Amino acid sequence: MQATRAQDFKTFAEFYPFYLSEHNHRTCRRLHFVGSTLALACLAAAVVLRQPVFVLYGLLCGYGFAWLGHFAFEKNRPASFKRPLYSFMGDWVMYRDIWAGRISL
């Protein structure tokens, strides 16, 4: 039987196809991409400006944009509520795959 819920997966390799299936709506993926890019910019600002508060801003950007995509466009609950670590990892793998052209925006 194939796992279909976020909490059913034993490995990230099993989880990632499920993660992608939860990001079918193009606007949701775009919002994830924007949020992740802003999160990286905030992390860079935290380091360059030596202002740790920018790490908080990065988390707010990353999760805020992603959750907006899920609730407003994808119409599902983010997997981060059930599998936070795998979801965090999935976001960065998807981000890389978007840059590599394996996933369309």
MMTF fields as JSON, N, C-alpha, C and O atoms, coordinates in Angstrom:
{
  "mmtfVersion": "1.0.0",
  "mmtfProducer": "UNKNOWN",
  "numBonds": 419,
  "numAtoms": 420,
  "numGroups": 105,
  "numChains": 1,
  "numModels": 1,
  "chainsPerModel": [1],
  "groupsPerChain": [105],
  "chainIdList": ["A"],
  "bondAtomList": [4, 2, 8, 6, 12, 10, 16, 14, 20, 18, 24, 22, 28, 26, 32, 30, 36, 34, 40, 38, 44, 42, 48, 46, 52, 50, 56, 54, 60, 58, 64, 62, 68, 66, 72, 70, 76, 74, 80, 78, 84, 82, 88, 86, 92, 90, 96, 94, 100, 98, 104, 102, 108, 106, 112, 110, 116, 114, 120, 118, 124, 122, 128, 126, 132, 130, 136, 134, 140, 138, 144, 142, 148, 146, 152, 150, 156, 154, 160, 158, 164, 162, 168, 166, 172, 170, 176, 174, 180, 178, 184, 182, 188, 186, 192, 190, 196, 194, 200, 198, 204, 202, 208, 206, 212, 210, 216, 214, 220, 218, 224, 222, 228, 226, 232, 230, 236, 234, 240, 238, 244, 242, 248, 246, 252, 250, 256, 254, 260, 258, 264, 262, 268, 266, 272, 270, 276, 274, 280, 278, 284, 282, 288, 286, 292, 290, 296, 294, 300, 298, 304, 302, 308, 306, 312, 310, 316, 314, 320, 318, 324, 322, 328, 326, 332, 330, 336, 334, 340, 338, 344, 342, 348, 346, 352, 350, 356, 354, 360, 358, 364, 362, 368, 366, 372, 370, 376, 374, 380, 378, 384, 382, 388, 386, 392, 390, 396, 394, 400, 398, 404, 402, 408, 406, 412, 410, 416, 414],
  "bondOrderList": [1, 1, 1, 1, 1, 1, 1, 1, 1, 1, 1, 1, 1, 1, 1, 1, 1, 1, 1, 1, 1, 1, 1, 1, 1, 1, 1, 1, 1, 1, 1, 1, 1, 1, 1, 1, 1, 1, 1, 1, 1, 1, 1, 1, 1, 1, 1, 1, 1, 1, 1, 1, 1, 1, 1, 1, 1, 1, 1, 1, 1, 1, 1, 1, 1, 1, 1, 1, 1, 1, 1, 1, 1, 1, 1, 1, 1, 1, 1, 1, 1, 1, 1, 1, 1, 1, 1, 1, 1, 1, 1, 1, 1, 1, 1, 1, 1, 1, 1, 1, 1, 1, 1, 1],
  "groupList": [{"groupName": "MET", "atomNameList": ["N", "CA", "C", "O"], "elementList": ["N", "C", "C", "O"], "formalChargeList": [0, 0, 0, 0], "bondAtomList": [1, 0, 2, 1, 3, 2], "bondOrderList": [1, 1, 2], "singleLetterCode": "M", "chemCompType": "L-PEPTIDE LINKING"}, {"groupName": "GLN", "atomNameList": ["N", "CA", "C", "O"], "elementList": ["N", "C", "C", "O"], "formalChargeList": [0, 0, 0, 0], "bondAtomList": [1, 0, 2, 1, 3, 2], "bondOrderList": [1, 1, 2], "singleLetterCode": "Q", "chemCompType": "L-PEPTIDE LINKING"}, {"groupName": "ALA", "atomNameList": ["N", "CA", "C", "O"], "elementList": ["N", "C", "C", "O"], "formalChargeList": [0, 0, 0, 0], "bondAtomList": [1, 0, 2, 1, 3, 2], "bondOrderList": [1, 1, 2], "singleLetterCode": "A", "chemCompType": "L-PEPTIDE LINKING"}, {"groupName": "THR", "atomNameList": ["N", "CA", "C", "O"], "elementList": ["N", "C", "C", "O"], "formalChargeList": [0, 0, 0, 0], "bondAtomList": [1, 0, 2, 1, 3, 2], "bondOrderList": [1, 1, 2], "singleLetterCode": "T", "chemCompType": "L-PEPTIDE LINKING"}, {"groupName": "ARG", "atomNameList": ["N", "CA", "C", "O"], "elementList": ["N", "C", "C", "O"], "formalChargeList": [0, 0, 0, 0], "bondAtomList": [1, 0, 2, 1, 3, 2], "bondOrderList": [1, 1, 2], "singleLetterCode": "R", "chemCompType": "L-PEPTIDE LINKING"}, {"groupName": "ASP", "atomNameList": ["N", "CA", "C", "O"], "elementList": ["N", "C", "C", "O"], "formalChargeList": [0, 0, 0, 0], "bondAtomList": [1, 0, 2, 1, 3, 2], "bondOrderList": [1, 1, 2], "singleLetterCode": "D", "chemCompType": "L-PEPTIDE LINKING"}, {"groupName": "PHE", "atomNameList": ["N", "CA", "C", "O"], "elementList": ["N", "C", "C", "O"], "formalChargeList": [0, 0, 0, 0], "bondAtomList": [1, 0, 2, 1, 3, 2], "bondOrderList": [1, 1, 2], "singleLetterCode": "F", "chemCompType": "L-PEPTIDE LINKING"}, {"groupName": "LYS", "atomNameList": ["N", "CA", "C", "O"], "elementList": ["N", "C", "C", "O"], "formalChargeList": [0, 0, 0, 0], "bondAtomList": [1, 0, 2, 1, 3, 2], "bondOrderList": [1, 1, 2], "singleLetterCode": "K", "chemCompType": "L-PEPTIDE LINKING"}, {"groupName": "GLU", "atomNameList": ["N", "CA", "C", "O"], "elementList": ["N", "C", "C", "O"], "formalChargeList": [0, 0, 0, 0], "bondAtomList": [1, 0, 2, 1, 3, 2], "bondOrderList": [1, 1, 2], "singleLetterCode": "E", "chemCompType": "L-PEPTIDE LINKING"}, {"groupName": "TYR", "atomNameList": ["N", "CA", "C", "O"], "elementList": ["N", "C", "C", "O"], "formalChargeList": [0, 0, 0, 0], "bondAtomList": [1, 0, 2, 1, 3, 2], "bondOrderList": [1, 1, 2], "singleLetterCode": "Y", "chemCompType": "L-PEPTIDE LINKING"}, {"groupName": "PRO", "atomNameList": ["N", "CA", "C", "O"], "elementList": ["N", "C", "C", "O"], "formalChargeList": [0, 0, 0, 0], "bondAtomList": [1, 0, 2, 1, 3, 2], "bondOrderList": [1, 1, 2], "singleLetterCode": "P", "chemCompType": "L-PEPTIDE LINKING"}, {"groupName": "LEU", "atomNameList": ["N", "CA", "C", "O"], "elementList": ["N", "C", "C", "O"], "formalChargeList": [0, 0, 0, 0], "bondAtomList": [1, 0, 2, 1, 3, 2], "bondOrderList": [1, 1, 2], "singleLetterCode": "L", "chemCompType": "L-PEPTIDE LINKING"}, {"groupName": "SER", "atomNameList": ["N", "CA", "C", "O"], "elementList": ["N", "C", "C", "O"], "formalChargeList": [0, 0, 0, 0], "bondAtomList": [1, 0, 2, 1, 3, 2], "bondOrderList": [1, 1, 2], "singleLetterCode": "S", "chemCompType": "L-PEPTIDE LINKING"}, {"groupName": "HIS", "atomNameList": ["N", "CA", "C", "O"], "elementList": ["N", "C", "C", "O"], "formalChargeList": [0, 0, 0, 0], "bondAtomList": [1, 0, 2, 1, 3, 2], "bondOrderList": [1, 1, 2], "singleLetterCode": "H", "chemCompType": "L-PEPTIDE LINKING"}, {"groupName": "ASN", "atomNameList": ["N", "CA", "C", "O"], "elementList": ["N", "C", "C", "O"], "formalChargeList": [0, 0, 0, 0], "bondAtomList": [1, 0, 2, 1, 3, 2], "bondOrderList": [1, 1, 2], "singleLetterCode": "N", "chemCompType": "L-PEPTIDE LINKING"}, {"groupName": "CYS", "atomNameList": ["N", "CA", "C", "O"], "elementList": ["N", "C", "C", "O"], "formalChargeList": [0, 0, 0, 0], "bondAtomList": [1, 0, 2, 1, 3, 2], "bondOrderList": [1, 1, 2], "singleLetterCode": "C", "chemCompType": "L-PEPTIDE LINKING"}, {"groupName": "VAL", "atomNameList": ["N", "CA", "C", "O"], "elementList": ["N", "C", "C", "O"], "formalChargeList": [0, 0, 0, 0], "bondAtomList": [1, 0, 2, 1, 3, 2], "bondOrderList": [1, 1, 2], "singleLetterCode": "V", "chemCompType": "L-PEPTIDE LINKING"}, {"groupName": "GLY", "atomNameList": ["N", "CA", "C", "O"], "elementList": ["N", "C", "C", "O"], "formalChargeList": [0, 0, 0, 0], "bondAtomList": [1, 0, 2, 1, 3, 2], "bondOrderList": [1, 1, 2], "singleLetterCode": "G", "chemCompType": "PEPTIDE LINKING"}, {"groupName": "TRP", "atomNameList": ["N", "CA", "C", "O"], "elementList": ["N", "C", "C", "O"], "formalChargeList": [0, 0, 0, 0], "bondAtomList": [1, 0, 2, 1, 3, 2], "bondOrderList": [1, 1, 2], "singleLetterCode": "W", "chemCompType": "L-PEPTIDE LINKING"}, {"groupName": "ILE", "atomNameList": ["N", "CA", "C", "O"], "elementList": ["N", "C", "C", "O"], "formalChargeList": [0, 0, 0, 0], "bondAtomList": [1, 0, 2, 1, 3, 2], "bondOrderList": [1, 1, 2], "singleLetterCode": "I", "chemCompType": "L-PEPTIDE LINKING"}],
  "groupTypeList": [0, 1, 2, 3, 4, 2, 1, 5, 6, 7, 3, 6, 2, 8, 6, 9, 10, 6, 9, 11, 12, 8, 13, 14, 13, 4, 3, 15, 4, 4, 11, 13, 6, 16, 17, 12, 3, 11, 2, 11, 2, 15, 11, 2, 2, 2, 16, 16, 11, 4, 1, 10, 16, 6, 16, 11, 9, 17, 11, 11, 15, 17, 9, 17, 6, 2, 18, 11, 17, 13, 6, 2, 6, 8, 7, 14, 4, 10, 2, 12, 6, 7, 4, 10, 11, 9, 12, 6, 0, 17, 5, 18, 16, 0, 9, 4, 5, 19, 18, 2, 17, 4, 19, 12, 11],
  "groupIdList": [1, 2, 3, 4, 5, 6, 7, 8, 9, 10, 11, 12, 13, 14, 15, 16, 17, 18, 19, 20, 21, 22, 23, 24, 25, 26, 27, 28, 29, 30, 31, 32, 33, 34, 35, 36, 37, 38, 39, 40, 41, 42, 43, 44, 45, 46, 47, 48, 49, 50, 51, 52, 53, 54, 55, 56, 57, 58, 59, 60, 61, 62, 63, 64, 65, 66, 67, 68, 69, 70, 71, 72, 73, 74, 75, 76, 77, 78, 79, 80, 81, 82, 83, 84, 85, 86, 87, 88, 89, 90, 91, 92, 93, 94, 95, 96, 97, 98, 99, 100, 101, 102, 103, 104, 105],
  "secStructList": [7, 7, 7, 7, 1, 4, 4, 4, 7, 1, 1, 2, 2, 2, 2, 2, 2, 2, 2, 2, 2, 6, 6, 7, 1, 2, 2, 2, 2, 2, 2, 2, 2, 2, 2, 2, 2, 2, 2, 2, 2, 2, 2, 2, 2, 2, 2, 2, 2, 6, 7, 6, 2, 2, 2, 2, 2, 2, 2, 2, 2, 2, 2, 2, 2, 2, 2, 2, 0, 0, 0, 0, 0, 0, 7, 1, 7, 7, 4, 4, 4, 6, 7, 2, 2, 2, 2, 2, 2, 2, 2, 2, 2, 2, 2, 2, 2, 2, 2, 6, 6, 1, 1, 7, 7],
  "xCoordList": [0.84, 0.0, 0.875, 1.809, 0.592, 1.371, 0.931, -0.264, 1.91, 1.61, 1.02, 1.478, 0.004, -0.658, -0.792, -1.318, -0.332, -0.395, 1.014, 1.879, 1.25, 2.597, 3.217, 4.42, 2.417, 2.975, 3.286, 3.877, 2.914, 3.107, 4.492, 4.8, 5.31, 6.576, 7.708, 7.819, 8.556, 9.693, 10.973, 11.841, 11.092, 12.302, 11.917, 10.791, 12.883, 12.637, 12.426, 11.615, 13.145, 12.987, 11.558, 11.038, 10.92, 9.514, 8.595, 7.567, 8.968, 8.133, 8.116, 7.077, 9.253, 9.366, 8.344, 7.798, 8.05, 6.989, 5.634, 4.878, 5.339, 4.114, 4.171, 3.194, 5.318, 5.501, 5.213, 4.504, 5.762, 5.524, 4.051, 3.537, 3.38, 1.958, 1.103, -0.011, 1.622, 0.925, 1.208, 0.76, 1.953, 2.341, 2.025, 2.866, 0.826, 0.424, 0.097, 0.307, -0.41, -0.83, 0.399, 1.225, 0.489, 1.649, 1.866, 3.006, 0.795, 0.94, 1.488, 2.265, 1.096, 1.646, 3.158, 3.908, 3.607, 5.047, 5.754, 6.848, 5.144, 5.76, 5.891, 6.909, 4.861, 4.931, 6.002, 6.702, 6.132, 7.223, 8.566, 9.449, 8.713, 9.98, 10.314, 11.45, 9.333, 9.552, 9.895, 10.833, 9.132, 9.396, 10.779, 11.46, 11.197, 12.525, 13.623, 14.64, 13.427, 14.409, 14.53, 15.636, 13.39, 13.413, 14.045, 14.752, 13.795, 14.401, 15.926, 16.634, 16.427, 17.876, 18.436, 19.514, 17.702, 18.135, 18.168, 19.084, 17.188, 17.159, 18.311, 18.92, 18.614, 19.739, 21.05, 21.9, 21.207, 22.399, 22.458, 23.526, 21.322, 21.286, 21.661, 22.356, 21.209, 21.546, 23.052, 23.618, 23.693, 25.142, 25.887, 26.772, 25.53, 26.247, 26.052, 27.0, 24.822, 24.505, 24.688, 24.585, 24.959, 25.094, 23.867, 23.959, 22.716, 21.427, 20.626, 19.969, 20.663, 19.97, 18.47, 17.86, 17.863, 16.422, 16.043, 14.903, 16.984, 16.7, 16.462, 15.822, 16.97, 16.672, 15.174, 14.538, 14.621, 13.179, 12.406, 11.416, 12.861, 12.207, 12.246, 11.278, 13.36, 13.488, 12.489, 11.868, 12.335, 11.349, 9.936, 9.127, 9.648, 8.327, 8.074, 6.979, 9.071, 8.916, 8.73, 7.804, 9.603, 9.541, 8.226, 7.56, 7.848, 6.611, 5.377, 4.364, 5.443, 4.285, 3.874, 2.698, 4.825, 4.515, 4.056, 3.116, 4.719, 4.349, 2.933, 2.129, 2.636, 1.309, 0.22, -0.884, 0.513, -0.442, -0.746, -1.902, 0.287, 0.095, -0.776, -1.609, -0.591, -1.391, -2.833, -3.755, -3.035, -4.399, -5.21, -6.395, -4.586, -5.33, -5.417, -6.407, -4.416, -4.381, -4.439, -5.222, -3.633, -3.601, -4.802, -5.227, -5.335, -6.506, -6.204, -7.032, -5.022, -4.672, -3.889, -3.463, -3.711, -2.912, -1.458, -1.132, -0.575, 0.848, 1.324, 0.932, 2.154, 2.704, 3.591, 3.872, 4.033, 4.893, 4.192, 4.854, 2.865, 2.141, 2.309, 2.217, 2.555, 2.699, 4.15, 4.575, 4.898, 6.296, 7.161, 7.583, 7.44, 8.156, 9.552, 9.926, 10.325, 11.679, 11.655, 12.333, 10.897, 10.802, 10.241, 10.675, 9.297, 8.722, 9.749, 9.836, 10.52, 11.579, 12.598, 13.016, 12.985, 13.92, 13.308, 13.975, 12.025, 11.345, 11.297, 11.436, 11.1, 11.047, 12.369, 12.382, 13.475, 14.782, 15.141, 15.814, 14.711, 14.936, 14.09, 14.563, 12.841, 11.989, 12.579, 12.556, 13.103, 13.738, 14.903, 15.039, 15.73, 16.847, 16.347, 16.886, 15.305, 14.764, 14.142, 14.172, 13.587, 13.054, 14.209, 14.139, 15.276, 16.439, 17.055, 17.536, 17.039, 17.643, 16.74, 17.157, 15.517, 14.592, 13.832, 13.148, 13.942, 13.222, 11.757, 10.925, 11.449, 10.084, 9.791, 10.603, 8.638, 8.295, 7.65, 6.958, 7.905, 7.222, 6.147, 5.405],
  "yCoordList": [-1.192, 0.0, 1.241, 1.336, 2.181, 3.4, 4.404, 4.6, 5.042, 6.061, 7.284, 7.698, 7.856, 9.02, 10.177, 11.229, 10.008, 11.081, 11.412, 10.537, 12.671, 13.127, 12.306, 12.045, 11.902, 11.191, 9.72, 9.051, 9.199, 7.789, 7.459, 6.279, 8.413, 8.188, 7.917, 8.56, 6.946, 6.566, 7.302, 7.531, 7.676, 8.353, 9.587, 9.719, 10.473, 11.661, 11.28, 11.898, 10.274, 9.829, 9.373, 9.585, 8.753, 8.365, 9.577, 9.634, 10.532, 11.707, 12.697, 13.291, 12.88, 13.954, 13.88, 14.925, 12.734, 12.711, 13.171, 13.86, 12.785, 13.267, 14.784, 15.477, 15.298, 16.737, 17.468, 18.474, 16.959, 17.588, 17.538, 18.477, 16.459, 16.339, 17.354, 17.668, 17.858, 18.874, 20.284, 21.269, 20.378, 21.665, 21.687, 22.077, 21.275, 21.228, 22.597, 22.836, 23.487, 24.805, 25.689, 25.882, 26.208, 27.018, 28.209, 28.523, 28.866, 30.024, 29.602, 30.336, 28.44, 27.925, 27.74, 28.163, 27.111, 26.921, 28.259, 28.432, 29.199, 30.527, 31.216, 31.844, 31.095, 31.704, 31.029, 31.7, 29.721, 29.026, 29.565, 29.841, 29.711, 30.175, 31.588, 31.859, 32.478, 33.852, 33.849, 34.524, 33.087, 33.027, 32.491, 33.008, 31.459, 30.883, 31.853, 31.961, 32.555, 33.543, 34.673, 35.091, 35.162, 36.21, 35.706, 36.452, 34.451, 33.873, 33.851, 34.173, 33.475, 33.503, 34.921, 35.139, 35.88, 37.279, 37.753, 38.471, 37.357, 37.734, 37.089, 37.724, 35.834, 35.164, 35.878, 36.068, 36.266, 37.017, 38.354, 38.77, 39.023, 40.305, 40.11, 40.946, 39.018, 38.734, 38.604, 39.088, 37.938, 37.74, 39.041, 39.434, 39.707, 40.915, 42.057, 42.756, 42.23, 43.338, 42.969, 43.821, 41.701, 41.197, 41.532, 41.994, 41.275, 41.523, 40.224, 39.913, 39.464, 38.174, 38.267, 37.267, 39.414, 39.557, 39.214, 38.837, 39.343, 39.022, 37.523, 37.131, 36.68, 35.248, 35.044, 34.25, 35.761, 35.706, 36.191, 35.578, 37.286, 37.79, 36.738, 36.577, 36.036, 34.989, 33.867, 33.385, 33.45, 32.413, 32.891, 32.139, 34.133, 34.691, 34.748, 34.423, 35.157, 35.194, 33.798, 33.553, 32.89, 31.541, 30.85, 30.354, 30.813, 30.128, 30.932, 30.355, 32.241, 33.07, 32.919, 32.703, 33.03, 32.884, 31.466, 31.275, 30.468, 29.075, 28.781, 28.192, 29.188, 28.901, 29.654, 29.136, 30.866, 31.591, 30.781, 30.671, 30.222, 29.398, 28.19, 27.831, 27.565, 26.379, 26.728, 26.111, 27.691, 28.003, 28.702, 28.413, 29.618, 30.409, 29.756, 29.953, 28.991, 28.477, 26.956, 26.403, 26.29, 24.823, 24.223, 23.104, 24.976, 24.541, 23.266, 22.356, 23.204, 22.084, 22.584, 23.738, 21.707, 22.037, 21.765, 20.714, 22.697, 22.452, 21.187, 20.926, 20.423, 19.209, 19.539, 18.666, 20.787, 21.182, 21.022, 20.975, 20.937, 20.733, 19.305, 19.064, 18.349, 16.941, 16.461, 15.696, 16.902, 16.487, 17.715, 17.972, 18.488, 19.757, 19.615, 20.406, 18.628, 18.498, 18.083, 18.701, 17.061, 16.634, 17.745, 17.903, 18.504, 19.596, 20.706, 21.263, 21.015, 22.011, 21.548, 22.32, 20.278, 19.726, 19.738, 20.072, 19.368, 19.334, 20.689, 20.798, 21.727, 23.072, 23.432, 24.022, 23.077, 23.433, 22.541, 22.996, 21.292, 20.431, 20.937, 20.987, 21.313, 21.868, 23.181, 23.431, 24.014, 25.279, 25.001, 25.649, 24.037, 23.655, 23.129, 23.472, 22.288, 21.713, 22.775, 22.641, 23.814, 24.926, 25.637, 25.907, 25.941, 26.604, 25.731, 26.242, 24.42, 23.488, 23.239, 22.583, 23.744, 23.576, 22.255, 21.933, 21.482, 20.21, 20.398, 19.522, 21.552, 21.89, 23.269, 24.185, 23.411, 24.694, 25.657, 25.266, 26.919, 27.983, 28.483, 29.398],
  "zCoordList": [0.0, 0.0, 0.0, 0.796, -0.868, -0.987, 0.074, 0.294, 0.733, 1.736, 1.058, -0.007, 1.677, 1.084, 2.059, 1.693, 3.284, 4.263, 4.703, 4.74, 5.038, 5.389, 6.51, 6.494, 7.473, 8.621, 8.325, 9.173, 7.162, 6.829, 6.267, 6.102, 5.978, 5.286, 6.258, 7.302, 5.895, 6.735, 6.342, 7.184, 5.057, 4.582, 3.768, 3.289, 3.633, 2.818, 1.356, 0.665, 0.883, -0.515, -0.783, -1.879, 0.196, 0.054, 0.136, -0.539, 0.956, 1.221, 0.058, -0.231, -0.611, -1.6, -2.736, -3.092, -3.322, -4.352, -3.798, -4.483, -2.559, -1.909, -1.763, -2.048, -1.318, -1.143, -2.461, -2.477, -3.551, -4.853, -5.243, -5.851, -4.901, -5.241, -4.486, -4.905, -3.386, -2.601, -3.123, -2.535, -4.227, -4.83, -6.318, -7.127, -6.677, -8.079, -8.658, -9.848, -7.832, -8.314, -8.541, -7.649, -9.742, -10.122, -9.182, -8.838, -8.77, -7.878, -6.522, -5.912, -6.051, -4.791, -4.914, -4.034, -5.999, -6.21, -6.323, -5.785, -7.011, -7.142, -5.786, -5.496, -4.968, -3.64, -2.782, -2.024, -2.895, -2.196, -2.657, -1.845, -3.967, -4.526, -4.036, -3.646, -4.057, -3.586, -2.101, -1.675, -1.31, 0.125, 0.44, 1.326, -0.276, -0.048, -0.455, 0.229, -1.557, -2.0, -0.977, -0.633, -0.494, 0.532, 1.826, 2.503, 2.168, 3.369, 3.242, 4.197, 2.073, 1.858, 1.934, 2.487, 1.379, 1.447, 2.901, 3.303, 3.671, 5.092, 5.851, 6.713, 5.537, 6.183, 5.846, 6.716, 4.599, 4.19, 4.924, 5.374, 5.045, 5.762, 7.227, 7.805, 7.828, 9.227, 9.412, 10.392, 8.449, 8.531, 8.244, 9.005, 7.149, 6.733, 7.732, 8.088, 8.17, 9.086, 10.555, 11.437, 10.803, 12.175, 13.021, 14.159, 12.403, 13.047, 13.048, 12.054, 14.131, 14.178, 13.923, 13.546, 14.112, 13.895, 12.448, 12.177, 11.537, 10.139, 9.933, 8.958, 10.841, 10.766, 10.991, 10.299, 11.956, 12.206, 10.979, 10.579, 10.39, 9.172, 8.057, 7.313, 7.952, 6.943, 7.162, 6.214, 8.414, 8.72, 8.401, 7.858, 8.738, 8.439, 6.934, 6.473, 6.179, 4.716, 4.149, 3.376, 4.532, 3.985, 4.285, 3.376, 5.553, 5.911, 5.532, 5.137, 5.643, 5.3, 3.844, 3.549, 2.942, 1.517, 1.196, 0.424, 1.79, 1.523, 2.015, 1.293, 3.231, 3.786, 3.038, 2.87, 2.586, 1.76, 0.498, 0.088, -0.108, -1.299, -1.044, -1.877, 0.094, 0.413, 0.736, 0.203, 1.587, 2.017, 0.929, 0.761, 0.188, -0.792, -2.171, -2.877, -2.567, -3.936, -4.012, -4.786, -3.233, -3.282, -2.546, -2.836, -1.602, -0.809, -0.019, 0.037, 0.589, 1.447, 2.661, 2.712, 3.62, 4.802, 4.483, 3.931, 4.822, 4.58, 5.3, 6.438, 4.638, 5.24, 6.433, 7.253, 6.54, 7.661, 9.004, 10.041, 9.002, 10.252, 10.759, 11.963, 9.85, 10.23, 10.192, 11.058, 9.205, 9.027, 8.813, 7.685, 9.87, 9.688, 9.086, 8.221, 9.522, 8.988, 7.52, 6.699, 7.178, 5.782, 4.897, 3.756, 5.403, 4.616, 4.381, 3.287, 5.415, 5.283, 4.239, 3.376, 4.334, 3.355, 1.955, 0.976, 1.874, 0.581, -0.08, -1.299, 0.72, 0.164, -0.507, -1.587, 0.132, -0.448, -1.631, -2.556, -1.623, -2.791, -3.954, -5.089, -3.679, -4.733, -5.253, -6.458, -4.365, -4.759, -5.713, -6.751, -5.348, -6.218, -7.553, -8.606, -7.506, -8.736, -9.639, -10.862, -9.052, -9.856, -10.554, -11.753, -9.807, -10.411, -11.504, -12.515, -11.298, -12.271, -13.469, -14.423, -13.441, -14.553, -14.548, -15.52, -13.46, -13.368, -12.96, -13.194, -12.347, -11.95, -12.522, -12.399, -13.142, -13.785, -12.804, -11.864, -13.06, -12.342, -13.262, -12.905]
}
